[in-house]
């Protein structure tokens, strides 16, 4: 894209090293760039991030804007997070945030208010000819979190970090550019959950308190008590406090009966799931794909079958701990991300 000088790129700047380096690299390539930061929550961490982004923009001599989207973020992402947990699902708020905010509302504002030709982010992924492709960056590929982007928006997205093999290389670029954030720690947790403490956050924000209930084996034998379903996820072993002849894992979260179903590790392996909220990034989904059910998971061979507006995914080999509310994302053999959906049911 280096010949597209003078095209205006609005860089989504989080105040971190990835997005700051993105802005620097695009400026070096001759683009006309401005930075913009979304205010999604009102807290000190957000203000610090906005100030860090502003400082980088000053250093680069570019304008910096703030888009206040706190109201929309609460209504869309936070409420979905709480409701999903209430219904026994384990949501992935980053998937929803990318879809609705970074590549939704942010893109819309950049286009309408700033006349952007493109937006750029510090994600590790590749866009080639309007297709989303996994990044080569070891352990950093983020295409899993990006499958929900509108296919039309993809044509207006630039990911400059796709050519770097490691985060250290990106930090080195930021350091040599004199960016103050080059040593800033990576944020691993979900932005609106302090200290990554999901249960505490849910306790504080749910209207009804989590109630204790029974823990059952697969044959309906009561084997213990749980202290509220929000404290458990599929595949979890810790915190069950049950002595049994073999290790037990959470197999199912039954909100209807406020029950936890547990069993041996082998019972966690399933071959089918039903996905809804499907987003397709190619003209047509093939029936044979590689699919993954978690961002750090391996791609597994699978077949797809349309069921109304949902997709039935059948894995060639059983997959461990398929979790409702998480995403299943499809790829082809060339690492092109074909799309994906939210896991509604494990069959």
C-alpha positions in Angstrom: 0.0 0.0 0.0 3.0 2.4 -0.1 1.8 4.2 -3.2 -1.3 5.5 -1.6 0.3 8.6 -0.2 -1.9 11.3 1.0 -4.8 8.9 1.7 -6.0 9.7 5.2 -5.6 6.9 7.7 -7.2 7.2 11.2 -5.2 5.0 13.6 -7.1 3.5 16.5 -4.7 4.3 19.3 -5.1 2.6 22.7 -2.0 4.2 24.2 -0.2 0.9 23.9 3.0 0.0 22.0 1.2 -1.8 19.1 -1.1 1.0 18.1 1.6 3.6 18.6 4.0 1.7 16.5 1.3 1.3 13.9 0.9 5.1 13.7 4.7 5.6 13.4 5.1 3.0 10.6 2.3 4.4 8.5 3.7 7.9 8.8 7.1 6.6 7.7 5.3 5.0 4.6 4.0 8.5 3.6 0.4 8.2 4.7 -1.5 11.2 6.0 -2.4 10.0 9.5 -4.3 11.1 12.5 -4.8 9.3 15.8 -8.1 8.6 17.6 -8.8 6.9 20.9 -12.1 5.5 22.0 -13.2 6.3 25.5 -15.1 3.1 26.4 -15.2 3.3 30.2 -14.7 6.1 32.6 -11.8 5.2 34.8 -8.2 6.2 35.5 -6.7 3.5 33.3 -8.7 4.9 30.3 -7.6 8.5 31.0 -4.0 7.3 31.3 -4.3 5.4 27.9 -5.8 8.6 26.3 -2.9 10.7 27.6 -0.3 8.1 26.4 -1.9 8.1 22.9 -2.0 11.9 22.9 1.7 12.1 23.8 2.6 9.7 21.0 0.6 11.8 18.5 2.4 15.0 19.7 5.7 13.2 19.2 4.7 12.3 15.7 3.3 15.7 15.0 -0.2 14.5 14.2 -3.7 15.4 15.4 -5.4 13.3 18.1 -9.1 12.8 18.6 -11.2 11.2 21.3 -14.4 9.4 20.5 -16.6 9.1 23.6 -18.5 5.8 23.3 -19.0 5.0 27.0 -22.8 4.8 26.7 -22.7 2.5 23.7 -20.0 0.3 25.2 -22.0 -0.3 28.4 -25.2 -1.0 26.4 -23.6 -3.4 23.9 -20.5 -5.0 25.3 -20.9 -4.9 29.1 -24.6 -5.8 29.2 -24.0 -8.7 26.8 -21.1 -9.9 29.0 -23.4 -10.0 32.1 -26.4 -11.5 30.3 -24.2 -14.2 28.7 -22.9 -15.3 32.1 -26.5 -15.3 33.5 -27.5 -17.7 30.8 -24.6 -20.1 31.5 -22.4 -18.9 28.6 -18.8 -17.8 28.7 -18.6 -14.8 26.3 -15.7 -13.3 24.5 -16.1 -9.5 24.9 -13.1 -8.7 22.6 -14.9 -10.4 19.6 -17.9 -8.2 20.2 -15.9 -5.1 20.8 -13.9 -5.5 17.5 -17.1 -6.1 15.6 -19.2 -3.3 17.0 -16.6 -0.8 18.1 -13.1 -0.8 16.6 -14.4 -1.9 13.2 -18.0 -0.7 13.6 -18.6 2.6 15.4 -14.9 3.7 15.3 -14.8 3.1 11.5 -18.1 5.0 11.0 -16.9 8.0 13.0 -13.5 8.0 11.3 -15.2 8.0 7.9 -18.1 10.4 8.6 -16.4 12.9 11.0 -12.7 12.8 9.8 -13.2 11.7 6.1 -10.9 8.7 6.6 -10.0 6.6 3.6 -8.7 3.8 5.9 -8.5 2.9 9.5 -5.5 1.1 11.0 -5.0 -0.8 14.3 -2.2 -2.6 16.0 -3.7 -6.0 15.5 -1.6 -8.9 14.4 -3.3 -10.1 11.3 -3.1 -9.5 7.5 -5.5 -8.1 5.0 -4.8 -8.9 1.4 -7.2 -8.2 -1.5 -10.0 -7.7 1.0 -9.3 -11.0 2.7 -8.4 -11.5 6.4 -5.4 -13.8 6.8 -3.7 -15.1 10.0 -0.5 -13.3 11.0 2.9 -15.0 10.9 3.7 -13.4 14.3 4.4 -16.3 16.6 1.7 -16.8 19.2 0.3 -13.4 18.4 -2.2 -14.0 15.5 -5.4 -12.1 16.3 -7.5 -13.1 13.3 -9.7 -15.2 15.7 -10.9 -12.0 17.4 -11.5 -10.3 14.1 -13.8 -12.7 12.2 -16.8 -10.6 13.1 -15.7 -7.6 11.1 -18.1 -6.6 8.2 -16.6 -7.8 5.0 -17.0 -4.4 3.4 -15.1 -2.7 6.2 -12.1 -5.1 5.7 -11.2 -3.3 2.4 -10.6 -0.1 4.4 -8.4 -1.7 7.1 -4.6 -1.7 7.4 -2.6 -3.9 9.8 1.0 -2.7 9.6 2.3 -5.1 12.3 1.7 -8.2 10.3 5.3 -8.2 9.0 6.9 -8.5 12.5 7.8 -11.9 13.9 7.6 -11.0 17.5 6.5 -8.4 20.0 10.1 -7.6 20.8 10.7 -6.5 17.3 7.7 -4.2 17.5 9.1 -2.7 20.8 12.4 -2.2 19.1 10.8 -0.2 16.4 9.0 1.9 19.0 12.2 2.4 20.9 14.2 3.5 17.9 11.3 6.0 17.0 11.6 7.4 20.5 8.0 6.5 21.5 7.5 6.9 25.2 5.3 3.7 25.3 7.9 1.3 24.0 8.3 -0.4 27.3 4.7 -0.2 28.4 3.4 -3.6 29.6 0.9 -5.6 27.4 -2.6 -5.5 28.7 -3.8 -9.1 28.9 -7.1 -8.7 30.6 -10.5 -7.5 29.4 -10.4 -3.7 29.6 -13.5 -3.2 31.8 -12.7 -5.9 34.4 -10.3 -4.8 37.2 -7.5 -7.3 37.9 -9.1 -9.8 35.5 -11.4 -10.8 38.4 -14.5 -11.9 36.4 -16.5 -13.3 39.4 -16.0 -10.2 41.5 -17.0 -8.0 38.6 -20.2 -10.1 38.0 -21.1 -10.1 41.7 -21.0 -6.3 41.7 -22.9 -5.9 38.4 -25.6 -8.6 38.5 -28.9 -7.7 39.9 -29.6 -11.1 41.3 -26.8 -12.7 43.4 -25.3 -16.0 42.4 -27.0 -18.8 44.4 -25.4 -22.0 45.6 -26.7 -25.2 44.1 -26.0 -28.9 43.5 -23.2 -30.5 41.6 -24.2 -33.6 39.7 -22.3 -36.4 38.0 -23.5 -37.3 34.5 -25.8 -40.0 35.9 -27.6 -37.4 38.1 -25.9 -38.4 41.3 -25.5 -35.4 43.6 -21.9 -35.2 44.5 -21.4 -31.8 46.1 -22.4 -28.1 46.2 -21.3 -25.2 44.0 -21.3 -21.6 45.3 -22.8 -19.9 42.2 -22.6 -20.8 38.5 -20.7 -17.6 37.6 -17.6 -19.0 39.3 -17.2 -21.9 36.8 -16.4 -22.4 33.2 -16.4 -25.6 31.0 -13.3 -27.7 31.5 -12.5 -26.2 34.9 -11.1 -28.6 37.5 -10.0 -26.2 40.3 -12.4 -25.1 43.0 -14.8 -28.0 42.8 -13.7 -29.3 46.2 -14.9 -32.8 45.6 -13.0 -35.9 46.4 -13.6 -38.7 43.9 -11.9 -41.7 42.4 -10.7 -39.7 39.4 -10.3 -35.9 38.6 -13.6 -34.2 37.8 -14.1 -31.3 35.4 -17.1 -29.0 34.7 -19.0 -30.5 31.7 -22.1 -28.3 31.7 -23.5 -25.2 33.3 -27.3 -25.8 33.7 -28.8 -22.4 34.5 -32.4 -23.7 34.4 -31.8 -26.0 37.4 -28.9 -23.9 38.9 -26.8 -27.1 38.6 -23.3 -27.9 37.6 -22.7 -31.2 35.8 -19.2 -32.7 36.2 -17.4 -35.7 34.9 -14.0 -37.2 33.8 -11.8 -35.5 31.3 -12.9 -37.9 28.5 -16.4 -36.5 28.7 -15.2 -33.1 27.7 -14.5 -34.3 24.2 -17.3 -33.6 21.6 -17.5 -33.6 17.9 -20.4 -31.2 17.1 -21.6 -27.7 17.8 -24.2 -25.4 16.5 -23.2 -21.7 15.9 -25.3 -18.6 15.5 -24.6 -15.0 14.7 -22.7 -16.1 11.7 -20.4 -13.6 9.9 -18.9 -14.7 6.6 -15.9 -12.9 5.1 -15.7 -14.7 1.8 -18.2 -15.1 -1.0 -19.2 -18.5 0.0 -18.2 -20.8 2.9 -16.8 -24.2 1.7 -18.1 -27.3 3.4 -14.7 -28.4 4.5 -12.7 -26.1 6.7 -10.2 -25.8 9.5 -12.0 -24.5 12.7 -10.8 -23.3 16.0 -12.8 -22.8 19.2 -10.3 -20.7 21.1 -7.8 -18.1 20.1 -4.8 -20.1 21.2 -6.2 -23.4 20.2 -5.2 -25.5 17.2 -7.1 -25.4 13.9 -9.1 -28.7 13.5 -10.5 -30.3 10.4 -14.3 -29.9 10.3 -17.3 -29.9 8.0 -19.9 -27.2 7.9 -23.6 -27.6 7.2 -26.2 -24.8 7.1 -29.2 -25.1 9.4 -31.5 -22.1 8.7 -29.4 -19.1 9.7 -27.0 -21.2 11.8 -24.2 -23.5 11.1 -23.7 -27.1 12.3 -19.9 -27.8 12.7 -18.8 -31.4 12.8 -15.1 -32.0 13.8 -13.2 -34.9 12.3 -11.7 -35.6 15.7 -13.3 -34.9 19.1 -12.4 -31.4 20.5 -12.0 -30.7 24.2 -14.1 -28.3 26.2 -16.3 -26.6 23.5 -17.8 -23.7 25.4 -21.1 -21.9 24.8 -20.7 -18.2 24.2 -17.2 -18.5 22.8 -16.5 -18.2 19.1 -15.8 -20.9 16.5 -13.7 -19.4 13.6 -13.2 -21.0 10.2 -10.1 -21.0 8.0 -9.0 -22.5 4.8 -5.6 -24.3 4.1 -4.0 -21.0 3.1 -4.7 -19.3 6.5 -7.5 -17.2 5.1 -10.1 -16.5 7.7 -13.5 -17.4 6.2 -15.7 -16.2 9.1 -17.2 -17.7 12.2 -20.0 -17.5 14.7 -20.9 -17.8 18.4 -21.2 -21.3 19.9 -24.9 -21.7 20.9 -25.0 -25.4 21.6 -22.7 -28.3 22.1 -24.1 -31.6 20.6 
